Amino acid sequence: MSILELFQAKRKVAELNESIAELEKRREALEESLSNRKIEYEAQVNMVTKKQQEIKAANDELAQLKDEINGINVMEEYAIPRYKEAKVQLEKDREEKQRDIEFHCKYTDGENKDGLWWIENPYALNNSASKGKAMQKTYGEGLVYALNAYLDSKEKSVTYYNLNKTIDAISKKFNMYQKKAENIGLSLNSDYVGTRIDIMKLNLAIKQKEKEEKERIREEKRRMREEEKLAQEIAKIRASINADRLRYDKALGKATTEQERQEIKNHLAEIDKREQDVNYREQHSRSGWLYVIDTPAMPGICKLGCTRRIDPLQRIAELSSASVPFPFICRAVVFSDDVFDIETKIHNYFNDKRVNKENLHKEFFAITPNEAITALKDVFGCEIHYISKQEQENVENEEI
């Protein structure tokens, strides 16, 4: 190899080494870039995972809120009272009053005025202060025992109807015991009696809330049964509509004259109208019928209720088979896009005529069917649908 060739070879090696070094730098730079990208990717994956978890939690919370809102809407739709929070507060108030009672009992020693009784004027018996104090203590404990026994008996018998009368009786009884106590230098704690009365009122309120809860559950079950029966009724009507449409479609294809075809088309138009009515009832959750019914078993009393059923007479038949010796007679019905609203309005209008003023879910009123029909027509502008021509004539004759 000549010197020139050797020089060229060395030069070539040097160039290759430079290229290799450059490639190494590029490789290291790419590896560093790839490492950074991996870190960024992992950070992005973590961030996406975190966001997905946040979205899931938000969706879960949204679903829960929707359920709560739906529950509130259902309760408002069916006039179901919401009182759970009120009951909890009542129970807290009662616990606080019970602590007041415990406080009074704890400090009953004949000297502390926070107790159930105390000595106002110390007495001496046979010139003995200790004997006089013992005598006053025995008398004070006897009075408190009698007072508590009386309060316990009144607490068991008190109702909303006799509450005021019960409070007056307790006040008179306390004043009587207080006079007896004063005759022997003692004083009874009126705050204690006031606290017992407060607890009595709270117990009544809590019982009322519990009763409302039972009514709410009963009403909710009734509503669910109504919705199930409505769905079954709609499914049955849809099946009938589909069968009729199929039958007339086949008949239309076989019709030979224009008159036959026109008659069949008229039937198909009626079927379309039936389907539109069913679709409307299914899509509008507040539409339905308000019914005016009575029974010979309850003369002078009328029931004003509502149903979402397609045929209101089915609901009335169910009511008739429930617990009355004679079936209900349907005097008239009213269709409304918001039947719950018109039901609330007519109930409020005749509120002073309610048979059961304690349970507002009972829909019986001391009125005649004609009074209800007249109010629905003249006061609320409802279109009255009479079940029979005879019922319409009866109302018109009574108005005349």
C-alpha positions as CSV (number, residue, x, y, z in Angstrom):
1,M,0.0,0.0,0.0
2,S,1.4,3.4,-1.0
3,I,1.7,6.3,1.3
4,L,-1.2,8.0,-0.5
5,E,-3.5,5.1,0.0
6,L,-2.5,4.8,3.6
7,F,-3.3,8.5,4.2
8,Q,-6.7,8.1,2.4
9,A,-7.5,5.0,4.5
10,K,-6.7,6.9,7.7
11,R,-8.8,9.8,6.6
12,K,-11.6,7.5,5.8
13,V,-11.4,5.9,9.3
14,A,-11.4,9.3,10.9
15,E,-14.5,10.3,9.0
16,L,-16.2,7.1,10.0
17,N,-15.3,7.6,13.6
18,E,-16.8,11.1,13.4
19,S,-20.0,9.7,11.8
20,I,-20.1,7.0,14.5
21,A,-19.7,9.7,17.2
22,E,-22.4,11.8,15.6
23,L,-24.7,8.8,15.4
24,E,-24.0,8.0,19.1
25,K,-25.0,11.6,20.0
26,R,-28.1,11.4,18.0
27,R,-29.0,8.0,19.5
28,E,-28.4,9.4,23.0
29,A,-30.6,12.4,22.2
30,L,-33.3,10.1,20.8
31,E,-33.1,7.9,23.9
32,E,-33.4,11.0,26.1
33,S,-36.3,12.3,24.0
34,L,-38.0,8.9,24.1
35,S,-37.5,8.7,27.9
36,N,-39.0,12.2,28.3
37,R,-41.9,11.2,26.0
38,K,-42.5,8.1,28.1
39,I,-42.6,10.2,31.2
40,E,-45.0,12.6,29.5
41,Y,-47.1,9.7,28.3
42,E,-47.3,8.2,31.7
43,A,-48.2,11.6,33.1
44,Q,-50.9,11.9,30.5
45,V,-52.2,8.4,31.2
46,N,-52.3,9.1,34.9
47,M,-54.1,12.4,34.2
48,V,-56.6,10.7,31.9
49,T,-57.2,7.9,34.5
50,K,-57.8,10.6,37.2
51,K,-60.1,12.5,34.9
52,Q,-62.0,9.3,34.1
53,Q,-62.4,8.6,37.8
54,E,-63.6,12.1,38.4
55,I,-66.1,11.8,35.5
56,K,-67.4,8.5,37.0
57,A,-67.7,10.0,40.4
58,A,-69.5,13.0,38.9
59,N,-71.8,10.7,36.9
60,D,-72.6,8.7,40.0
61,E,-73.4,11.8,41.9
62,L,-75.5,13.1,39.0
63,A,-77.4,9.8,38.9
64,Q,-78.1,10.0,42.7
65,L,-79.3,13.6,42.4
66,K,-81.5,12.7,39.5
67,D,-83.0,9.9,41.6
68,E,-83.6,12.3,44.4
69,I,-85.1,14.9,42.1
70,N,-87.3,12.2,40.5
71,G,-88.4,11.1,44.0
72,I,-89.2,14.7,44.9
73,N,-91.2,15.2,41.6
74,V,-93.1,12.0,42.3
75,M,-94.0,13.1,45.8
76,E,-95.1,16.5,44.6
77,E,-97.0,14.9,41.7
78,Y,-99.0,12.7,44.0
79,A,-99.2,15.3,46.9
80,I,-97.1,13.0,49.1
81,P,-95.7,14.9,52.2
82,R,-92.0,15.2,52.7
83,Y,-91.3,15.3,56.4
84,K,-88.2,13.1,57.1
85,E,-86.1,16.1,58.1
86,A,-88.9,17.5,60.2
87,K,-89.2,14.2,62.1
88,V,-85.4,14.1,62.8
89,Q,-85.6,17.6,64.2
90,L,-88.6,16.7,66.4
91,E,-86.7,13.7,67.8
92,K,-83.6,15.9,68.5
93,D,-85.9,18.4,70.3
94,R,-87.4,15.6,72.3
95,E,-83.9,14.4,73.3
96,E,-83.0,17.9,74.5
97,K,-86.2,18.1,76.6
98,Q,-85.4,14.7,78.1
99,R,-82.1,16.0,79.2
100,D,-83.9,18.9,80.9
101,I,-86.0,16.4,82.7
102,E,-82.9,14.4,83.8
103,F,-81.4,17.7,85.0
104,H,-84.4,18.5,87.2
105,C,-84.4,15.0,88.6
106,K,-80.7,15.1,89.3
107,Y,-80.8,18.2,91.5
108,T,-83.9,17.3,93.5
109,D,-82.5,17.4,97.0
110,G,-85.0,19.8,98.7
111,E,-82.7,22.7,98.5
112,N,-81.8,23.3,94.8
113,K,-84.4,25.3,93.0
114,D,-83.6,23.4,89.8
115,G,-85.0,20.2,91.3
116,L,-88.6,19.0,91.1
117,W,-89.4,20.5,94.5
118,W,-87.6,22.5,97.2
119,I,-88.1,23.9,100.7
120,E,-89.1,27.6,100.6
121,N,-89.8,27.9,104.4
122,P,-88.1,25.4,106.7
123,Y,-90.4,23.9,109.3
124,A,-89.6,22.5,112.7
125,L,-91.4,19.4,114.1
126,N,-91.5,19.2,117.9
127,N,-88.8,21.9,118.0
128,S,-86.6,19.8,115.8
129,A,-85.4,21.3,112.5
130,S,-84.1,17.9,111.3
131,K,-87.5,16.3,111.9
132,G,-89.2,19.2,110.2
133,K,-87.0,18.9,107.2
134,A,-87.6,15.1,107.1
135,M,-91.3,15.7,107.2
136,Q,-91.2,18.3,104.4
137,K,-89.0,15.9,102.3
138,T,-91.5,13.1,102.7
139,Y,-94.4,15.4,101.8
140,G,-92.5,16.9,98.8
141,E,-91.6,13.4,97.4
142,G,-95.2,12.3,97.8
143,L,-96.5,15.4,95.9
144,V,-94.0,14.8,93.1
145,Y,-94.9,11.1,92.9
146,A,-98.6,12.0,92.6
147,L,-97.9,14.7,90.0
148,N,-95.8,12.3,87.9
149,A,-98.4,9.6,88.0
150,Y,-101.0,12.1,86.8
151,L,-98.7,13.4,84.0
152,D,-97.9,9.8,82.9
153,S,-101.6,9.0,82.7
154,K,-102.3,12.1,80.7
155,E,-99.4,11.4,78.4
156,K,-100.9,8.0,77.5
157,S,-104.4,9.4,76.8
158,V,-103.5,12.7,75.0
159,T,-104.4,13.1,71.3
160,Y,-104.5,16.1,69.0
161,Y,-108.2,16.4,69.6
162,N,-108.0,16.6,73.4
163,L,-104.5,18.3,73.7
164,N,-105.7,21.7,74.8
165,K,-108.2,20.2,77.2
166,T,-105.4,18.0,78.6
167,I,-103.0,20.9,79.1
168,D,-105.7,22.8,80.9
169,A,-106.3,19.8,83.2
170,I,-102.6,19.5,83.9
171,S,-102.4,23.2,84.8
172,K,-105.3,22.9,87.2
173,K,-103.8,19.8,88.8
174,F,-100.4,21.4,89.2
175,N,-101.9,24.5,90.8
176,M,-103.8,22.3,93.3
177,Y,-100.6,20.4,94.2
178,Q,-98.7,23.7,94.4
179,K,-101.1,25.1,97.0
180,K,-100.7,21.9,99.0
181,A,-97.0,22.3,98.8
182,E,-97.1,26.0,99.9
183,N,-99.2,25.0,102.9
184,I,-96.2,23.1,104.2
185,G,-93.4,25.5,103.1
186,L,-92.6,23.8,99.8
187,S,-92.6,24.8,96.1
188,L,-93.0,22.6,93.0
189,N,-91.1,23.3,89.8
190,S,-93.4,24.7,87.1
191,D,-90.6,24.5,84.5
192,Y,-90.5,20.8,85.0
193,V,-94.3,20.5,84.2
194,G,-93.9,22.8,81.2
195,T,-91.1,20.5,79.9
196,R,-93.3,17.5,80.3
197,I,-96.0,19.2,78.3
198,D,-93.5,20.1,75.6
199,I,-92.5,16.4,75.4
200,M,-96.1,15.5,75.2
201,K,-96.6,17.8,72.2
202,L,-93.4,16.4,70.6
203,N,-94.5,12.8,71.1
204,L,-97.8,13.7,69.4
205,A,-96.0,15.4,66.5
206,I,-93.6,12.4,66.0
207,K,-96.6,10.0,66.0
208,Q,-98.2,12.1,63.4
209,K,-95.1,12.1,61.2
210,E,-94.8,8.3,61.6
211,K,-98.5,8.0,60.5
212,E,-97.8,10.2,57.5
213,E,-94.8,8.0,56.7
214,K,-97.1,4.9,56.6
215,E,-99.6,6.9,54.5
216,R,-96.8,7.9,52.1
217,I,-95.6,4.3,51.7
218,R,-99.2,3.2,51.2
219,E,-99.7,5.9,48.6
220,E,-96.5,5.2,46.8
221,K,-97.4,1.5,46.6
222,R,-100.8,2.5,45.3
223,R,-99.2,4.7,42.7
224,M,-96.8,2.0,41.6
225,R,-99.8,-0.4,41.2
226,E,-101.6,2.2,39.2
227,E,-98.6,2.7,36.9
228,E,-98.2,-1.0,36.4
229,K,-101.9,-1.4,35.5
230,L,-101.7,1.6,33.2
231,A,-98.7,0.0,31.4
232,Q,-100.6,-3.3,31.1
233,E,-103.7,-1.5,29.8
234,I,-101.6,0.4,27.2
235,A,-99.9,-2.8,26.1
236,K,-103.3,-4.5,25.7
237,I,-104.6,-1.5,23.7
238,R,-101.5,-1.5,21.5
239,A,-101.9,-5.2,20.7
240,S,-105.5,-4.6,19.8
241,I,-104.5,-1.6,17.6
242,N,-101.8,-3.6,15.8
243,A,-104.2,-6.5,15.2
244,D,-106.9,-4.2,13.8
245,R,-104.4,-2.3,11.6
246,L,-103.1,-5.6,10.2
247,R,-106.6,-6.8,9.5
248,Y,-107.7,-3.6,7.7
249,D,-104.4,-3.4,5.8
250,K,-105.1,-6.9,4.4
251,A,-108.6,-5.9,3.7
252,L,-107.5,-2.8,1.9
253,G,-105.3,-4.9,-0.4
254,K,-108.3,-7.1,-1.3
255,A,-110.8,-4.3,-1.7
256,T,-112.3,-4.2,-5.2
257,T,-114.3,-0.9,-5.2
258,E,-113.5,2.6,-4.3
259,Q,-116.2,2.7,-1.7
260,E,-114.8,-0.4,0.1
261,R,-111.3,1.2,0.1
262,Q,-112.7,4.5,1.5
263,E,-114.5,2.7,4.3
264,I,-111.3,0.8,5.2
265,K,-109.3,4.0,5.1
266,N,-111.7,5.6,7.5
267,H,-111.3,2.6,9.9
268,L,-107.5,3.0,9.6
269,A,-107.8,6.7,10.4
270,E,-109.7,5.8,13.6
271,I,-107.0,3.3,14.5
272,D,-104.4,6.1,14.0
273,K,-106.4,8.3,16.3
274,R,-106.5,5.6,19.0
275,E,-102.8,5.1,18.7
276,Q,-102.2,8.9,19.0
277,D,-104.4,9.0,22.2
278,V,-102.5,6.1,23.7
279,N,-99.1,7.7,22.9
280,Y,-100.2,11.0,24.5
281,R,-101.3,9.3,27.7
282,E,-98.1,7.3,27.9
283,Q,-95.9,10.4,27.3
284,H,-97.8,12.8,29.6
285,S,-97.4,11.5,33.2
286,R,-99.9,14.0,34.7
287,S,-102.8,13.4,32.4
288,G,-105.7,11.4,33.6
289,W,-109.3,11.3,34.9
290,L,-110.9,12.8,37.9
291,Y,-114.0,10.8,39.0
292,V,-117.0,11.8,41.1
293,I,-118.5,8.7,42.8
294,D,-120.7,7.7,45.7
295,T,-122.2,4.6,47.2
296,P,-125.5,3.8,49.0
297,A,-123.4,2.5,51.9
298,M,-122.3,6.1,52.7
299,P,-125.3,8.4,52.1
300,G,-124.5,12.1,51.9
301,I,-120.8,11.4,51.2
302,C,-119.0,11.7,47.9
303,K,-115.6,10.5,46.8
304,L,-113.4,12.7,44.6
305,G,-110.3,10.9,43.3
306,C,-108.2,10.6,40.2
307,T,-106.6,7.9,38.1
308,R,-104.1,7.7,35.3
309,R,-105.8,4.7,33.8
310,I,-107.1,4.8,30.2
311,D,-110.5,3.6,31.4
312,P,-111.4,5.3,34.7
313,L,-114.2,2.8,35.3
314,Q,-111.7,0.0,35.8
315,R,-110.3,1.9,38.8
316,I,-113.8,2.6,40.2
317,A,-114.6,-1.1,39.8
318,E,-111.5,-2.0,41.9
319,L,-112.6,0.5,44.6
320,S,-116.0,-1.1,44.6
321,S,-114.6,-4.5,45.2
322,A,-112.3,-3.4,48.0
323,S,-114.2,-2.8,51.2
324,V,-117.7,-1.3,50.6
325,P,-120.9,-3.4,51.0
326,F,-122.4,-1.7,47.9
327,P,-120.4,-0.7,44.8
328,F,-119.6,2.8,43.9
329,I,-121.7,4.6,41.4
330,C,-119.8,6.8,38.9
331,R,-121.7,10.1,38.5
332,A,-119.2,11.9,36.2
333,V,-115.6,12.1,35.1
334,V,-113.3,14.9,34.0
335,F,-110.3,14.5,31.8
336,S,-107.3,16.8,32.4
337,D,-103.8,17.2,31.1
338,D,-102.9,17.8,34.8
339,V,-105.4,15.7,36.7
340,F,-103.4,16.0,40.0
341,D,-103.7,19.8,39.9
342,I,-107.4,19.7,39.4
343,E,-107.8,17.1,42.1
344,T,-105.8,19.3,44.5
345,K,-108.0,22.3,43.6
346,I,-111.3,20.6,44.1
347,H,-110.1,19.0,47.4
348,N,-109.1,22.5,48.7
349,Y,-112.4,23.9,47.5
350,F,-114.3,21.4,49.6
351,N,-111.7,21.2,52.4
352,D,-114.2,22.2,55.2
353,K,-116.4,19.3,54.0
354,R,-113.8,16.6,54.5
355,V,-115.0,13.6,56.3
356,N,-111.5,12.7,57.6
357,K,-109.7,15.9,58.4
358,E,-106.7,14.2,59.9
359,N,-105.8,12.0,56.9
360,L,-105.8,14.1,53.7
361,H,-105.3,11.1,51.5
362,K,-108.9,10.1,52.3
363,E,-110.9,11.6,49.5
364,F,-114.4,11.5,51.0
365,F,-116.4,14.7,51.4
366,A,-119.8,15.4,53.0
367,I,-121.3,16.7,49.7
368,T,-123.6,15.5,47.0
369,P,-122.2,14.4,43.6
370,N,-124.1,17.3,42.0
371,E,-122.3,19.8,44.3
372,A,-119.0,18.4,43.1
373,I,-120.0,18.4,39.4
374,T,-121.3,22.0,39.7
375,A,-118.1,23.2,41.2
376,L,-116.0,21.4,38.6
377,K,-118.0,23.0,35.8
378,D,-118.7,26.5,37.1
379,V,-115.7,27.2,39.3
380,F,-112.9,25.4,37.5
381,G,-114.3,25.4,34.0
382,C,-114.0,21.6,33.5
383,E,-115.7,19.7,30.7
384,I,-118.0,17.1,32.4
385,H,-118.3,13.6,30.9
386,Y,-121.4,11.9,32.3
387,I,-121.4,8.1,32.4
388,S,-125.0,7.9,31.4
389,K,-127.7,10.3,29.9
390,Q,-129.7,9.7,33.1
391,E,-126.9,11.2,35.3
392,Q,-126.7,14.3,33.1
393,E,-130.5,14.8,33.4
394,N,-130.4,14.3,37.2
395,V,-127.8,17.1,37.5
396,E,-129.6,19.4,35.1
397,N,-132.9,18.9,36.9
398,E,-131.3,19.6,40.3
399,E,-129.8,22.8,39.0
400,I,-133.2,23.9,37.7
